[in-house]
Amino acid sequence: MIRSKEIRDRLREVDLYLLDKYKLEHPKKKRDYVKYEMLFMRRIKKVMKELYPIIDEATKNIKVIKKKGRHKSLNPKQKLTLILIKQLV
């Protein structure tokens, strides 16, 4: 009769074997961070160029009603720009 400890030990051996085999077949790739940062900056610049016309289109029909109280420091276009940039970066 096989005991649960023996099964766990055998499964642990199989896991270690498969892990070693996987590591040999899939070596860890090194990332060139300089190239990665350059590509990231290019993508961000491209997105930002395409983003401003979309923001203009989205905010052109928004009307802000002035109420009593504190003056709003940002208009809707600026608020939307900040939110989208935050999400992108």
N, CA, C and O atoms as a CHARMM CRD file, in Angstrom:
* protein
*
  356
    1    1 MET  N      0.85100  -1.17600   0.00000 PROA 1      0.00000
    2    1 MET  CA     0.00000   0.00000   0.00000 PROA 1      0.00000
    3    1 MET  C      0.89800   1.24200   0.00000 PROA 1      0.00000
    4    1 MET  O      1.87000   1.32200   0.75200 PROA 1      0.00000
    5    2 ILE  N      0.56000   2.18700  -0.84200 PROA 2      0.00000
    6    2 ILE  CA     1.34500   3.40600  -0.95100 PROA 2      0.00000
    7    2 ILE  C      0.81800   4.42100   0.05800 PROA 2      0.00000
    8    2 ILE  O     -0.38600   4.65800   0.15900 PROA 2      0.00000
    9    3 ARG  N      1.71900   4.99400   0.77600 PROA 3      0.00000
   10    3 ARG  CA     1.34900   5.98400   1.78000 PROA 3      0.00000
   11    3 ARG  C      1.36400   7.38300   1.15700 PROA 3      0.00000
   12    3 ARG  O      2.01300   7.61500   0.13700 PROA 3      0.00000
   13    4 SER  N      0.64100   8.30300   1.78600 PROA 4      0.00000
   14    4 SER  CA     0.54500   9.67200   1.26000 PROA 4      0.00000
   15    4 SER  C      1.90800  10.36600   1.26200 PROA 4      0.00000
   16    4 SER  O      2.18900  11.17000   0.37300 PROA 4      0.00000
   17    5 LYS  N      2.76100  10.06700   2.25300 PROA 5      0.00000
   18    5 LYS  CA     4.09500  10.66400   2.29500 PROA 5      0.00000
   19    5 LYS  C      4.90600  10.22800   1.07500 PROA 5      0.00000
   20    5 LYS  O      5.61600  11.04000   0.48100 PROA 5      0.00000
   21    6 GLU  N      4.80400   8.97000   0.70400 PROA 6      0.00000
   22    6 GLU  CA     5.52400   8.46500  -0.46100 PROA 6      0.00000
   23    6 GLU  C      5.02200   9.13800  -1.73800 PROA 6      0.00000
   24    6 GLU  O      5.81100   9.45200  -2.63000 PROA 6      0.00000
   25    7 ILE  N      3.72600   9.35600  -1.82400 PROA 7      0.00000
   26    7 ILE  CA     3.15000  10.02600  -2.99500 PROA 7      0.00000
   27    7 ILE  C      3.64900  11.46500  -3.08000 PROA 7      0.00000
   28    7 ILE  O      4.02600  11.93400  -4.15400 PROA 7      0.00000
   29    8 ARG  N      3.65000  12.16500  -1.93900 PROA 8      0.00000
   30    8 ARG  CA     4.14400  13.55600  -1.92300 PROA 8      0.00000
   31    8 ARG  C      5.61800  13.62000  -2.30900 PROA 8      0.00000
   32    8 ARG  O      6.02900  14.50500  -3.06000 PROA 8      0.00000
   33    9 ASP  N      6.41200  12.67900  -1.79400 PROA 9      0.00000
   34    9 ASP  CA     7.83300  12.65100  -2.14400 PROA 9      0.00000
   35    9 ASP  C      8.02300  12.40900  -3.64000 PROA 9      0.00000
   36    9 ASP  O      8.85100  13.05500  -4.28400 PROA 9      0.00000
   37   10 ARG  N      7.26200  11.49100  -4.17200 PROA 10     0.00000
   38   10 ARG  CA     7.36700  11.18400  -5.61200 PROA 10     0.00000
   39   10 ARG  C      6.93400  12.37700  -6.46500 PROA 10     0.00000
   40   10 ARG  O      7.56900  12.68400  -7.47400 PROA 10     0.00000
   41   11 LEU  N      5.85800  13.04600  -6.06200 PROA 11     0.00000
   42   11 LEU  CA     5.39900  14.23600  -6.77800 PROA 11     0.00000
   43   11 LEU  C      6.42900  15.35900  -6.70500 PROA 11     0.00000
   44   11 LEU  O      6.62500  16.09000  -7.67700 PROA 11     0.00000
   45   12 ARG  N      7.07500  15.49500  -5.57800 PROA 12     0.00000
   46   12 ARG  CA     8.12300  16.51000  -5.42200 PROA 12     0.00000
   47   12 ARG  C      9.27500  16.21400  -6.37800 PROA 12     0.00000
   48   12 ARG  O      9.81300  17.13300  -6.99500 PROA 12     0.00000
   49   13 GLU  N      9.66000  14.94700  -6.50900 PROA 13     0.00000
   50   13 GLU  CA    10.71900  14.55900  -7.43700 PROA 13     0.00000
   51   13 GLU  C     10.32900  14.87300  -8.87800 PROA 13     0.00000
   52   13 GLU  O     11.13900  15.38600  -9.65000 PROA 13     0.00000
   53   14 VAL  N      9.09700  14.56600  -9.23000 PROA 14     0.00000
   54   14 VAL  CA     8.61400  14.84900 -10.58800 PROA 14     0.00000
   55   14 VAL  C      8.61000  16.35800 -10.83500 PROA 14     0.00000
   56   14 VAL  O      9.02000  16.80900 -11.90400 PROA 14     0.00000
   57   15 ASP  N      8.15400  17.13500  -9.86400 PROA 15     0.00000
   58   15 ASP  CA     8.15400  18.58800 -10.00500 PROA 15     0.00000
   59   15 ASP  C      9.56100  19.13400 -10.22000 PROA 15     0.00000
   60   15 ASP  O      9.77700  19.98000 -11.08900 PROA 15     0.00000
   61   16 LEU  N     10.50400  18.65800  -9.44200 PROA 16     0.00000
   62   16 LEU  CA    11.89200  19.12100  -9.58700 PROA 16     0.00000
   63   16 LEU  C     12.45700  18.73800 -10.95300 PROA 16     0.00000
   64   16 LEU  O     13.15000  19.52900 -11.59300 PROA 16     0.00000
   65   17 TYR  N     12.15600  17.52400 -11.38900 PROA 17     0.00000
   66   17 TYR  CA    12.62700  17.07800 -12.69900 PROA 17     0.00000
   67   17 TYR  C     12.04200  17.95500 -13.80500 PROA 17     0.00000
   68   17 TYR  O     12.76600  18.41400 -14.68800 PROA 17     0.00000
   69   18 LEU  N     10.74700  18.18200 -13.75200 PROA 18     0.00000
   70   18 LEU  CA    10.10600  19.00300 -14.78000 PROA 18     0.00000
   71   18 LEU  C     10.60200  20.44300 -14.73700 PROA 18     0.00000
   72   18 LEU  O     10.76400  21.06900 -15.78400 PROA 18     0.00000
   73   19 LEU  N     10.84200  20.97000 -13.56100 PROA 19     0.00000
   74   19 LEU  CA    11.35500  22.32300 -13.42900 PROA 19     0.00000
   75   19 LEU  C     12.74800  22.44100 -14.04700 PROA 19     0.00000
   76   19 LEU  O     13.03100  23.39300 -14.77300 PROA 19     0.00000
   77   20 ASP  N     13.61200  21.47200 -13.75700 PROA 20     0.00000
   78   20 ASP  CA    14.96200  21.48700 -14.35000 PROA 20     0.00000
   79   20 ASP  C     14.89100  21.38600 -15.86900 PROA 20     0.00000
   80   20 ASP  O     15.61200  22.08600 -16.58100 PROA 20     0.00000
   81   21 LYS  N     14.02800  20.52100 -16.35400 PROA 21     0.00000
   82   21 LYS  CA    13.88700  20.34800 -17.79900 PROA 21     0.00000
   83   21 LYS  C     13.35300  21.63100 -18.45000 PROA 21     0.00000
   84   21 LYS  O     13.82100  22.03600 -19.51400 PROA 21     0.00000
   85   22 TYR  N     12.38800  22.25400 -17.81000 PROA 22     0.00000
   86   22 TYR  CA    11.82700  23.50600 -18.33900 PROA 22     0.00000
   87   22 TYR  C     12.88800  24.60500 -18.38000 PROA 22     0.00000
   88   22 TYR  O     12.98800  25.34200 -19.36100 PROA 22     0.00000
   89   23 LYS  N     13.67600  24.71200 -17.31300 PROA 23     0.00000
   90   23 LYS  CA    14.71700  25.73700 -17.27400 PROA 23     0.00000
   91   23 LYS  C     15.75400  25.53400 -18.37000 PROA 23     0.00000
   92   23 LYS  O     16.26600  26.50300 -18.92900 PROA 23     0.00000
   93   24 LEU  N     16.06200  24.29100 -18.67800 PROA 24     0.00000
   94   24 LEU  CA    17.02500  24.02700 -19.75000 PROA 24     0.00000
   95   24 LEU  C     16.45000  24.38600 -21.12000 PROA 24     0.00000
   96   24 LEU  O     17.15800  24.92900 -21.96700 PROA 24     0.00000
   97   25 GLU  N     15.19000  24.08800 -21.33400 PROA 25     0.00000
   98   25 GLU  CA    14.55600  24.35600 -22.62200 PROA 25     0.00000
   99   25 GLU  C     14.18900  25.81900 -22.81500 PROA 25     0.00000
  100   25 GLU  O     14.09500  26.28600 -23.95000 PROA 25     0.00000
  101   26 HSD  N     13.98300  26.54100 -21.73700 PROA 26     0.00000
  102   26 HSD  CA    13.57500  27.94200 -21.80700 PROA 26     0.00000
  103   26 HSD  C     14.52500  28.79900 -20.97800 PROA 26     0.00000
  104   26 HSD  O     14.20600  29.16600 -19.84700 PROA 26     0.00000
  105   27 PRO  N     15.68500  29.11800 -21.53200 PROA 27     0.00000
  106   27 PRO  CA    16.61800  29.94100 -20.75400 PROA 27     0.00000
  107   27 PRO  C     16.05000  31.33800 -20.52600 PROA 27     0.00000
  108   27 PRO  O     15.26500  31.84500 -21.32700 PROA 27     0.00000
  109   28 LYS  N     16.45400  31.93600 -19.43700 PROA 28     0.00000
  110   28 LYS  CA    15.96500  33.26300 -19.08700 PROA 28     0.00000
  111   28 LYS  C     16.56500  34.28800 -20.04600 PROA 28     0.00000
  112   28 LYS  O     17.77900  34.34800 -20.23800 PROA 28     0.00000
  113   29 LYS  N     15.69400  35.08500 -20.63500 PROA 29     0.00000
  114   29 LYS  CA    16.14700  36.09100 -21.58500 PROA 29     0.00000
  115   29 LYS  C     16.56700  37.34200 -20.83200 PROA 29     0.00000
  116   29 LYS  O     15.90600  37.77300 -19.88700 PROA 29     0.00000
  117   30 LYS  N     17.68000  37.91500 -21.27000 PROA 30     0.00000
  118   30 LYS  CA    18.12700  39.15700 -20.65800 PROA 30     0.00000
  119   30 LYS  C     17.52000  40.31300 -21.43200 PROA 30     0.00000
  120   30 LYS  O     17.45600  40.28200 -22.66100 PROA 30     0.00000
  121   31 ARG  N     17.08000  41.32200 -20.71900 PROA 31     0.00000
  122   31 ARG  CA    16.44000  42.47600 -21.33000 PROA 31     0.00000
  123   31 ARG  C     17.45200  43.59900 -21.47000 PROA 31     0.00000
  124   31 ARG  O     18.17700  43.93000 -20.53100 PROA 31     0.00000
  125   32 ASP  N     17.48300  44.17100 -22.65500 PROA 32     0.00000
  126   32 ASP  CA    18.32300  45.33400 -22.89600 PROA 32     0.00000
  127   32 ASP  C     17.51200  46.56200 -22.49000 PROA 32     0.00000
  128   32 ASP  O     16.66500  47.03700 -23.24500 PROA 32     0.00000
  129   33 TYR  N     17.78200  47.06600 -21.29000 PROA 33     0.00000
  130   33 TYR  CA    16.95700  48.12700 -20.73100 PROA 33     0.00000
  131   33 TYR  C     17.08700  49.44300 -21.49000 PROA 33     0.00000
  132   33 TYR  O     16.13300  50.22100 -21.53500 PROA 33     0.00000
  133   34 VAL  N     18.23500  49.70600 -22.08000 PROA 34     0.00000
  134   34 VAL  CA    18.40400  50.93800 -22.84700 PROA 34     0.00000
  135   34 VAL  C     17.48400  50.91300 -24.06700 PROA 34     0.00000
  136   34 VAL  O     16.78400  51.88600 -24.34600 PROA 34     0.00000
  137   35 LYS  N     17.49300  49.81300 -24.77600 PROA 35     0.00000
  138   35 LYS  CA    16.62600  49.67300 -25.94800 PROA 35     0.00000
  139   35 LYS  C     15.15400  49.67000 -25.53600 PROA 35     0.00000
  140   35 LYS  O     14.31400  50.26500 -26.21000 PROA 35     0.00000
  141   36 TYR  N     14.85300  49.00500 -24.44200 PROA 36     0.00000
  142   36 TYR  CA    13.48200  48.95200 -23.94200 PROA 36     0.00000
  143   36 TYR  C     12.96300  50.34900 -23.62000 PROA 36     0.00000
  144   36 TYR  O     11.84200  50.69100 -23.99800 PROA 36     0.00000
  145   37 GLU  N     13.76000  51.15900 -22.92900 PROA 37     0.00000
  146   37 GLU  CA    13.35300  52.52000 -22.58200 PROA 37     0.00000
  147   37 GLU  C     13.17500  53.38300 -23.82500 PROA 37     0.00000
  148   37 GLU  O     12.25000  54.19300 -23.88900 PROA 37     0.00000
  149   38 MET  N     14.05300  53.21800 -24.81100 PROA 38     0.00000
  150   38 MET  CA    13.93000  54.00300 -26.05400 PROA 38     0.00000
  151   38 MET  C     12.63300  53.65000 -26.78300 PROA 38     0.00000
  152   38 MET  O     11.91500  54.53800 -27.24100 PROA 38     0.00000
  153   39 LEU  N     12.33900  52.36300 -26.88700 PROA 39     0.00000
  154   39 LEU  CA    11.10500  51.94000 -27.55300 PROA 39     0.00000
  155   39 LEU  C      9.87300  52.40800 -26.77900 PROA 39     0.00000
  156   39 LEU  O      8.87200  52.80500 -27.37500 PROA 39     0.00000
  157   40 PHE  N      9.95200  52.35900 -25.46200 PROA 40     0.00000
  158   40 PHE  CA     8.84600  52.81600 -24.63100 PROA 40     0.00000
  159   40 PHE  C      8.58900  54.30800 -24.85000 PROA 40     0.00000
  160   40 PHE  O      7.43800  54.72600 -24.97900 PROA 40     0.00000
  161   41 MET  N      9.65000  55.10500 -24.89200 PROA 41     0.00000
  162   41 MET  CA     9.50000  56.54300 -25.09900 PROA 41     0.00000
  163   41 MET  C      8.91000  56.83500 -26.48500 PROA 41     0.00000
  164   41 MET  O      8.07600  57.73100 -26.62400 PROA 41     0.00000
  165   42 ARG  N      9.33000  56.09700 -27.49700 PROA 42     0.00000
  166   42 ARG  CA     8.76200  56.28800 -28.84400 PROA 42     0.00000
  167   42 ARG  C      7.26600  55.97800 -28.85300 PROA 42     0.00000
  168   42 ARG  O      6.47400  56.70000 -29.45800 PROA 42     0.00000
  169   43 ARG  N      6.89300  54.89000 -28.17400 PROA 43     0.00000
  170   43 ARG  CA     5.46800  54.53200 -28.12500 PROA 43     0.00000
  171   43 ARG  C      4.66600  55.59700 -27.40200 PROA 43     0.00000
  172   43 ARG  O      3.57300  55.95300 -27.84200 PROA 43     0.00000
  173   44 ILE  N      5.19000  56.11000 -26.30300 PROA 44     0.00000
  174   44 ILE  CA     4.48100  57.13800 -25.54300 PROA 44     0.00000
  175   44 ILE  C      4.32600  58.40100 -26.37900 PROA 44     0.00000
  176   44 ILE  O      3.25500  59.00800 -26.38700 PROA 44     0.00000
  177   45 LYS  N      5.37800  58.80200 -27.08100 PROA 45     0.00000
  178   45 LYS  CA     5.30500  60.00900 -27.92000 PROA 45     0.00000
  179   45 LYS  C      4.26200  59.83900 -29.02200 PROA 45     0.00000
  180   45 LYS  O      3.49300  60.75800 -29.30200 PROA 45     0.00000
  181   46 LYS  N      4.24000  58.67300 -29.63900 PROA 46     0.00000
  182   46 LYS  CA     3.27100  58.41000 -30.70400 PROA 46     0.00000
  183   46 LYS  C      1.84000  58.45400 -30.15500 PROA 46     0.00000
  184   46 LYS  O      0.94700  59.03500 -30.77100 PROA 46     0.00000
  185   47 VAL  N      1.64000  57.84300 -29.01000 PROA 47     0.00000
  186   47 VAL  CA     0.30700  57.82700 -28.39300 PROA 47     0.00000
  187   47 VAL  C     -0.11900  59.24000 -28.02000 PROA 47     0.00000
  188   47 VAL  O     -1.27600  59.61000 -28.21800 PROA 47     0.00000
  189   48 MET  N      0.79900  60.02500 -27.48600 PROA 48     0.00000
  190   48 MET  CA     0.45900  61.39100 -27.08400 PROA 48     0.00000
  191   48 MET  C      0.05100  62.23300 -28.29300 PROA 48     0.00000
  192   48 MET  O     -0.87000  63.04400 -28.19700 PROA 48     0.00000
  193   49 LYS  N      0.72300  62.05100 -29.42000 PROA 49     0.00000
  194   49 LYS  CA     0.35600  62.78900 -30.63400 PROA 49     0.00000
  195   49 LYS  C     -1.04500  62.41700 -31.10100 PROA 49     0.00000
  196   49 LYS  O     -1.79500  63.27000 -31.57700 PROA 49     0.00000
  197   50 GLU  N     -1.39300  61.14800 -30.96500 PROA 50     0.00000
  198   50 GLU  CA    -2.70800  60.68900 -31.37700 PROA 50     0.00000
  199   50 GLU  C     -3.77700  60.98100 -30.32300 PROA 50     0.00000
  200   50 GLU  O     -4.97000  60.98500 -30.62500 PROA 50     0.00000
  201   51 LEU  N     -3.35000  61.22200 -29.10500 PROA 51     0.00000
  202   51 LEU  CA    -4.28000  61.38900 -27.99500 PROA 51     0.00000
  203   51 LEU  C     -4.93700  62.76700 -27.97300 PROA 51     0.00000
  204   51 LEU  O     -6.12800  62.87800 -27.68100 PROA 51     0.00000
  205   52 TYR  N     -4.17800  63.81400 -28.27600 PROA 52     0.00000
  206   52 TYR  CA    -4.71500  65.16700 -28.15300 PROA 52     0.00000
  207   52 TYR  C     -5.93100  65.43600 -29.04700 PROA 52     0.00000
  208   52 TYR  O     -6.88200  66.05700 -28.57000 PROA 52     0.00000
  209   53 PRO  N     -5.95600  65.00900 -30.30200 PROA 53     0.00000
  210   53 PRO  CA    -7.18200  65.21300 -31.08900 PROA 53     0.00000
  211   53 PRO  C     -8.39400  64.47400 -30.50800 PROA 53     0.00000
  212   53 PRO  O     -9.52300  64.96100 -30.57800 PROA 53     0.00000
  213   54 ILE  N     -8.14800  63.31700 -29.94800 PROA 54     0.00000
  214   54 ILE  CA    -9.24500  62.54400 -29.34500 PROA 54     0.00000
  215   54 ILE  C     -9.76800  63.25600 -28.10500 PROA 54     0.00000
  216   54 ILE  O    -10.97600  63.30300 -27.87400 PROA 54     0.00000
  217   55 ILE  N     -8.86400  63.80600 -27.31300 PROA 55     0.00000
  218   55 ILE  CA    -9.27900  64.54500 -26.11500 PROA 55     0.00000
  219   55 ILE  C    -10.07400  65.78000 -26.51400 PROA 55     0.00000
  220   55 ILE  O    -11.09600  66.08500 -25.90000 PROA 55     0.00000
  221   56 ASP  N     -9.61100  66.49400 -27.54000 PROA 56     0.00000
  222   56 ASP  CA   -10.34700  67.67100 -28.01200 PROA 56     0.00000
  223   56 ASP  C    -11.76100  67.29700 -28.43800 PROA 56     0.00000
  224   56 ASP  O    -12.72400  67.98600 -28.10000 PROA 56     0.00000
  225   57 GLU  N    -11.87800  66.21400 -29.17300 PROA 57     0.00000
  226   57 GLU  CA   -13.18100  65.74400 -29.64100 PROA 57     0.00000
  227   57 GLU  C    -14.08800  65.37200 -28.46700 PROA 57     0.00000
  228   57 GLU  O    -15.28100  65.67500 -28.47200 PROA 57     0.00000
  229   58 ALA  N    -13.50800  64.71200 -27.46300 PROA 58     0.00000
  230   58 ALA  CA   -14.30000  64.24000 -26.32700 PROA 58     0.00000
  231   58 ALA  C    -14.76500  65.38200 -25.42800 PROA 58     0.00000
  232   58 ALA  O    -15.82500  65.28100 -24.81000 PROA 58     0.00000
  233   59 THR  N    -13.99700  66.46100 -25.34300 PROA 59     0.00000
  234   59 THR  CA   -14.32400  67.52600 -24.38700 PROA 59     0.00000
  235   59 THR  C    -14.93600  68.76800 -25.02100 PROA 59     0.00000
  236   59 THR  O    -15.23500  69.72900 -24.31200 PROA 59     0.00000
  237   60 LYS  N    -15.12800  68.77700 -26.33200 PROA 60     0.00000
  238   60 LYS  CA   -15.61000  70.00100 -26.96500 PROA 60     0.00000
  239   60 LYS  C    -17.05400  70.33400 -26.60200 PROA 60     0.00000
  240   60 LYS  O    -17.42800  71.50600 -26.64900 PROA 60     0.00000
  241   61 ASN  N    -17.86700  69.37000 -26.24800 PROA 61     0.00000
  242   61 ASN  CA   -19.27000  69.62300 -25.92500 PROA 61     0.00000
  243   61 ASN  C    -19.56300  69.67300 -24.43200 PROA 61     0.00000
  244   61 ASN  O    -20.72200  69.76700 -24.02900 PROA 61     0.00000
  245   62 ILE  N    -18.53100  69.61200 -23.61700 PROA 62     0.00000
  246   62 ILE  CA   -18.74100  69.65000 -22.16900 PROA 62     0.00000
  247   62 ILE  C    -18.81900  71.10700 -21.71900 PROA 62     0.00000
  248   62 ILE  O    -17.91600  71.90000 -21.98600 PROA 62     0.00000
  249   63 LYS  N    -19.89100  71.44200 -21.04500 PROA 63     0.00000
  250   63 LYS  CA   -20.08600  72.78900 -20.50400 PROA 63     0.00000
  251   63 LYS  C    -19.96700  72.71600 -18.98400 PROA 63     0.00000
  252   63 LYS  O    -20.55200  71.83600 -18.35200 PROA 63     0.00000
  253   64 VAL  N    -19.21300  73.63500 -18.40600 PROA 64     0.00000
  254   64 VAL  CA   -19.02900  73.67700 -16.96400 PROA 64     0.00000
  255   64 VAL  C    -19.88400  74.81500 -16.41900 PROA 64     0.00000
  256   64 VAL  O    -19.75400  75.96400 -16.84000 PROA 64     0.00000
  257   65 ILE  N    -20.74800  74.48100 -15.48900 PROA 65     0.00000
  258   65 ILE  CA   -21.60200  75.48300 -14.86800 PROA 65     0.00000
  259   65 ILE  C    -20.90000  75.99800 -13.62300 PROA 65     0.00000
  260   65 ILE  O    -20.51200  75.22800 -12.74400 PROA 65     0.00000
  261   66 LYS  N    -20.74500  77.30800 -13.56400 PROA 66     0.00000
  262   66 LYS  CA   -20.06400  77.89400 -12.40900 PROA 66     0.00000
  263   66 LYS  C    -21.03000  77.97500 -11.24300 PROA 66     0.00000
  264   66 LYS  O    -22.16300  78.43300 -11.39000 PROA 66     0.00000
  265   67 LYS  N    -20.57600  77.52900 -10.09700 PROA 67     0.00000
  266   67 LYS  CA   -21.36200  77.55000  -8.87300 PROA 67     0.00000
  267   67 LYS  C    -20.59400  78.32500  -7.82700 PROA 67     0.00000
  268   67 LYS  O    -19.44000  78.70300  -8.03000 PROA 67     0.00000
  269   68 LYS  N    -21.24200  78.55100  -6.72500 PROA 68     0.00000
  270   68 LYS  CA   -20.54700  79.16600  -5.60400 PROA 68     0.00000
  271   68 LYS  C    -19.53600  78.17600  -5.05400 PROA 68     0.00000
  272   68 LYS  O    -19.68900  76.96200  -5.18200 PROA 68     0.00000
  273   69 GLY  N    -18.53300  78.70800  -4.45900 PROA 69     0.00000
  274   69 GLY  CA   -17.54200  77.82800  -3.85500 PROA 69     0.00000
  275   69 GLY  C    -16.18300  78.01800  -4.49100 PROA 69     0.00000
  276   69 GLY  O    -15.91400  79.00100  -5.18000 PROA 69     0.00000
  277   70 ARG  N    -15.36000  77.06100  -4.23600 PROA 70     0.00000
  278   70 ARG  CA   -13.98800  77.12500  -4.70000 PROA 70     0.00000
  279   70 ARG  C    -13.91800  77.06200  -6.22000 PROA 70     0.00000
  280   70 ARG  O    -14.66800  76.32000  -6.85400 PROA 70     0.00000
  281   71 HSD  N    -13.01600  77.84300  -6.79700 PROA 71     0.00000
  282   71 HSD  CA   -12.80500  77.86500  -8.23800 PROA 71     0.00000
  283   71 HSD  C    -12.07600  76.59500  -8.66000 PROA 71     0.00000
  284   71 HSD  O    -11.10700  76.19500  -8.01500 PROA 71     0.00000
  285   72 LYS  N    -12.52800  75.96000  -9.73100 PROA 72     0.00000
  286   72 LYS  CA   -11.88800  74.75300 -10.23700 PROA 72     0.00000
  287   72 LYS  C    -10.58200  75.13600 -10.93300 PROA 72     0.00000
  288   72 LYS  O    -10.57000  76.01100 -11.79800 PROA 72     0.00000
  289   73 SER  N     -9.50900  74.49500 -10.56400 PROA 73     0.00000
  290   73 SER  CA    -8.21000  74.86900 -11.11000 PROA 73     0.00000
  291   73 SER  C     -7.95000  74.24700 -12.48200 PROA 73     0.00000
  292   73 SER  O     -7.13400  74.76800 -13.24200 PROA 73     0.00000
  293   74 LEU  N     -8.62100  73.15300 -12.81200 PROA 74     0.00000
  294   74 LEU  CA    -8.42200  72.49300 -14.10400 PROA 74     0.00000
  295   74 LEU  C     -9.73600  72.42400 -14.86800 PROA 74     0.00000
  296   74 LEU  O    -10.79900  72.18200 -14.29400 PROA 74     0.00000
  297   75 ASN  N     -9.64000  72.64000 -16.16100 PROA 75     0.00000
  298   75 ASN  CA   -10.82400  72.48500 -16.99000 PROA 75     0.00000
  299   75 ASN  C    -10.97500  71.00600 -17.37200 PROA 75     0.00000
  300   75 ASN  O    -10.05200  70.22600 -17.13700 PROA 75     0.00000
  301   76 PRO  N    -12.10900  70.60100 -17.95200 PROA 76     0.00000
  302   76 PRO  CA   -12.32500  69.17900 -18.26200 PROA 76     0.00000
  303   76 PRO  C    -11.25600  68.58000 -19.18900 PROA 76     0.00000
  304   76 PRO  O    -10.88700  67.41500 -19.04000 PROA 76     0.00000
  305   77 LYS  N    -10.76600  69.37300 -20.13600 PROA 77     0.00000
  306   77 LYS  CA    -9.73800  68.87400 -21.05300 PROA 77     0.00000
  307   77 LYS  C     -8.46400  68.53800 -20.28100 PROA 77     0.00000
  308   77 LYS  O     -7.84800  67.50100 -20.52600 PROA 77     0.00000
  309   78 GLN  N     -8.06700  69.39800 -19.35700 PROA 78     0.00000
  310   78 GLN  CA    -6.86400  69.15600 -18.57400 PROA 78     0.00000
  311   78 GLN  C     -7.04200  67.95900 -17.64100 PROA 78     0.00000
  312   78 GLN  O     -6.11600  67.17000 -17.45200 PROA 78     0.00000
  313   79 LYS  N     -8.22600  67.82800 -17.06300 PROA 79     0.00000
  314   79 LYS  CA    -8.48900  66.68900 -16.18100 PROA 79     0.00000
  315   79 LYS  C     -8.40500  65.37300 -16.94600 PROA 79     0.00000
  316   79 LYS  O     -7.78600  64.41400 -16.48600 PROA 79     0.00000
  317   80 LEU  N     -9.03100  65.33800 -18.11200 PROA 80     0.00000
  318   80 LEU  CA    -9.01000  64.12500 -18.92800 PROA 80     0.00000
  319   80 LEU  C     -7.59300  63.78900 -19.37100 PROA 80     0.00000
  320   80 LEU  O     -7.20200  62.62200 -19.37500 PROA 80     0.00000
  321   81 THR  N     -6.82300  64.80800 -19.74300 PROA 81     0.00000
  322   81 THR  CA    -5.43600  64.58400 -20.15700 PROA 81     0.00000
  323   81 THR  C     -4.62800  63.97600 -19.01900 PROA 81     0.00000
  324   81 THR  O     -3.87200  63.02800 -19.23300 PROA 81     0.00000
  325   82 LEU  N     -4.77800  64.50700 -17.82500 PROA 82     0.00000
  326   82 LEU  CA    -4.03800  63.96200 -16.67300 PROA 82     0.00000
  327   82 LEU  C     -4.41900  62.50900 -16.39400 PROA 82     0.00000
  328   82 LEU  O     -3.55100  61.67500 -16.13700 PROA 82     0.00000
  329   83 ILE  N     -5.69700  62.21300 -16.44500 PROA 83     0.00000
  330   83 ILE  CA    -6.15600  60.84900 -16.16800 PROA 83     0.00000
  331   83 ILE  C     -5.60700  59.88100 -17.20900 PROA 83     0.00000
  332   83 ILE  O     -5.13700  58.79900 -16.85600 PROA 83     0.00000
  333   84 LEU  N     -5.65900  60.25400 -18.49100 PROA 84     0.00000
  334   84 LEU  CA    -5.18500  59.35500 -19.53800 PROA 84     0.00000
  335   84 LEU  C     -3.66200  59.17100 -19.50300 PROA 84     0.00000
  336   84 LEU  O     -3.16600  58.06700 -19.72400 PROA 84     0.00000
  337   85 ILE  N     -2.93400  60.23500 -19.22900 PROA 85     0.00000
  338   85 ILE  CA    -1.48400  60.11700 -19.12300 PROA 85     0.00000
  339   85 ILE  C     -1.11800  59.20900 -17.95300 PROA 85     0.00000
  340   85 ILE  O     -0.20900  58.38600 -18.05800 PROA 85     0.00000
  341   86 LYS  N     -1.81600  59.36000 -16.86000 PROA 86     0.00000
  342   86 LYS  CA    -1.57100  58.49500 -15.69100 PROA 86     0.00000
  343   86 LYS  C     -1.77600  57.02100 -16.05500 PROA 86     0.00000
  344   86 LYS  O     -0.98600  56.16000 -15.66700 PROA 86     0.00000
  345   87 GLN  N     -2.83700  56.74700 -16.79600 PROA 87     0.00000
  346   87 GLN  CA    -3.11600  55.36400 -17.19000 PROA 87     0.00000
  347   87 GLN  C     -2.07900  54.83800 -18.17600 PROA 87     0.00000
  348   87 GLN  O     -1.73000  53.65800 -18.13000 PROA 87     0.00000
  349   88 LEU  N     -1.58400  55.68900 -19.06100 PROA 88     0.00000
  350   88 LEU  CA    -0.60900  55.25400 -20.04500 PROA 88     0.00000
  351   88 LEU  C      0.74800  54.93800 -19.41600 PROA 88     0.00000
  352   88 LEU  O      1.38800  53.94200 -19.75000 PROA 88     0.00000
  353   89 VAL  N      1.16300  55.79200 -18.51700 PROA 89     0.00000
  354   89 VAL  CA     2.50700  55.65700 -17.96000 PROA 89     0.00000
  355   89 VAL  C      2.44300  54.80300 -16.71100 PROA 89     0.00000
  356   89 VAL  O      3.47000  54.55900 -16.07700 PROA 89     0.00000
